[in-house]
Structure formats: structure tokens, C-alpha cells
């Protein structure tokens, strides 16, 4: 009998405005065994998708138009439904700008992934976030 994936029941939402980057990340997620992946092209669509699908983890680009990753995170954390507001978010960025890092900390971002995203970094960041969000 095949062994169950440690990612059974995990859904990842990718919020990224560049379709080729979304496709690359989706392929990496499939390689590590995450088969439930949903996508959005910017922050507003990402928020709608978050409420609709209740993902386990969100991978969110920082620089998008019209609704940026910062605006998405601020809105998400302000939602009244705590189970949605506290969804783990990992920022995807090539931005090490001090303001972005401070903003991420203030709004409880759960991790950072630097683009271009590698399979190893993606897996280790996801594993860390999933362990941290496991029931105690």
C-alpha cells in the first residue's frame, strides 16, 4: 500500500501576478506532494479565493497591482473570522527592503521566500509553517 503524503489535506493558495511564476511554483508544490493548489493573479482575487477555499497556507507575492501583497496581508489579518485572518502567509519576493521586512513582521507574516523560488527553500519554509500551525 502506498504511503500517505505528509501533505494530505494541505491546500496552498498562490497569489502571484506573473502567470509563469505561478506555474513554476505550482509545479514545485506538485513535486513535493502538494496536490491541492489554487491560484489568484492579485491581492483582491487572492482574498476572495482565501474566503472561498480556506487554504492551509498562502504564498503571496509582495509587489502586485492593483492590490499588493502588503494590502492583501493587512486586509486578511483584519478579517473578523479569526480562522481565516490567521491563515499562514509566506511572502514571495526579491525585496529585502527594510520597510517590507518590518511591515511583514508587524502583520505576522509567517515566512519569506526569495524569488526565484527553489524546491528546497519552498519545502523547508512550508514544513516550518505547517509544523507551527499544527494543533498543540
N, C-alpha and C positions, 0 to 999 in steps of 0.2 A: 504494500500500500504506500502511496506517495506521502511524503512528509508534508504537513501543513506549513504554508508560508508564515513567517512571523508577522507578515503584513496583512493577513486575512482580516477583513473588516475595516482596513485603513483606506480612507478616501483622501486624495490630495487635490486641492484646487490650485491651479497655476494661473496667476494673474500677471500677464505679460503682454505688452503691446506689439512686440515683434513676433510674428507667427512662426518664423524659423527657429527662434529661441524657445518658444513654447513647444514646438515639435521635438526639438533636441532634448529638452527636459523631460517630456513625456516618454521618449524612448529610454532615457536613463532610468526613469521610475519603473518602467516595464522590465528593464534588465535586472533591477534589484528585487523584483517580485511584487511591486505595487500595480495592481491591475485596474483599480478604480481611480480614474483620473478625470477631473472636469477642468474646463478651461474658461477663461474670460480675457478679453482684449484690453480692458482698462478697469479702473477702480470702481466705477458705478456698476458696471456689469458684474464685477467681482463681488460686490456687496450683495447684489440680487442673487447671485449664484450661491453665496455663503448662506443666506437665509433659506434658499430653496433646498440645497443639498446637505447642509450641515457637515462640511468636510472635517476630517480629523486634524489636518494640517493645511495651512495656506502658504504657498510660495508666491511672494509678491514683489514685482519689480518696483523700484522706488520712483524712477522717472518715466511717467506716462502722462498722456493728455487724453481727454480733458480732466480726468480725475486721477491724481497721482497716488503713488503708494502711501505717501505721508497722509494725504486726505483720507484714503481708504482706512488706514490704521486708526486714525483719530475717530472716524465715524464708527468703525467696528467696536472699538473699546468703549464708546459712549452708548451703545445699544442697551435697552432695558432688559432684554433677555440675556441673563448672565452666561448661560451655556453657550450662546453664540458669541457674545462680547469677549469671552475668554479663549476663543479658538486660537491655538498656537499659530503664530505668523513668523515666517522666516523671510527676511528681506533679501531680494536678489539685486545685486548692484555692483557696479565697478567704482562706486562712490565711497571713498573713505573720508569724505568731508566731515569735519568735526561737528558741524551743525546737524548733519544727518545722523551721525552716531549718537549724539545727545538726545535728539528727538526720539530715536528708536528706543533708547533706554527709558526715557520719560514715559513712553507709551507701551512699555512692556513687550517689546519685540522679543521673540524667543530665540532668534539667531540671525546670522548673516551668512550669505553665500556670495562669494565674489564671482562675477562673470569673467570669462566663460566658466560655467559650472562643470566640475569634474565628477565622475561617478563616485570616486572615493569620498570627496568632500560632501556630496549630496547625501550619500548613505550615512556617513558619520553624523552629520547635522540632524538628519531625520531621526536616526536612532536615539540621539541625545534628547531631542524634543519629545519623542514618543515615550521614552523611559520617564521623563519628567512629568508627563501628563497622565501616566498610568495611575490607577486608583491605589491609594496607600492603605 
